[in-house]
Amino acid sequence: MLNSAGKESTQNEAQYPDAIRFRMPRGLRDLVKQAAQAESVPASEFIRRAIGDRVERLSANRHRYSALAYVVGA
């Protein structure tokens, strides 16, 4: 299968087709690498999990607040 650049897709690209590129403060990359090594996962997996956890938490909070607003009639 070819990716968007017209090159052969890797297994990782097939599993995670959407990509994001971002910048971080100096030194954070090294901390992410160290944390990922402590969990025996690649840095990209560590970042995916961290983002996923944060999104889940925000979604759960949003749902709780929506339910509370419904109950109190806000």
Buried (B, 14 or more C-beta within 10 A) or exposed (E): EEEEEEEEBEEEBEEEEEEEEEEEEEEEEEEBEEBBEEEEBEBEBBBEEEEEEEEEEEEEEEEEEEEEEEEEEE
